Amino acid sequence: MIRPSKILGVDDEADFELLIRQRFRRQIRDGEFTFRFAHHGKEALDVLAAEPDTDLMLLDINMPVMDGLTLLTELRERNPPCGRSSSQPMAT
């Protein structure tokens, strides 16, 4: 059996988790995706430390405590590139 994709949603909006769970309810039910949620960048770092096998982050830019751009910078500093093919966090 294939492991579900583990997705971390990071957003300070109160409705974000509910909206994501509603939008992806079929994929969650079918075991395609598992979601974790954090309300700011520092909380996201704690989640990532506990669950380093996270596949994808959905990341807000403007948040209290630690914003999304600062979180990306922190992740790059903690996980420097090992080569050209290495995956790295990015904002688009």
Beta strands, then each sheet from edge to edge (+ up, - down):
strand 1: 5-10
strand 2: 33-38
strand 3: 56-59
sheet 1: 2+ 1+ 3+
end
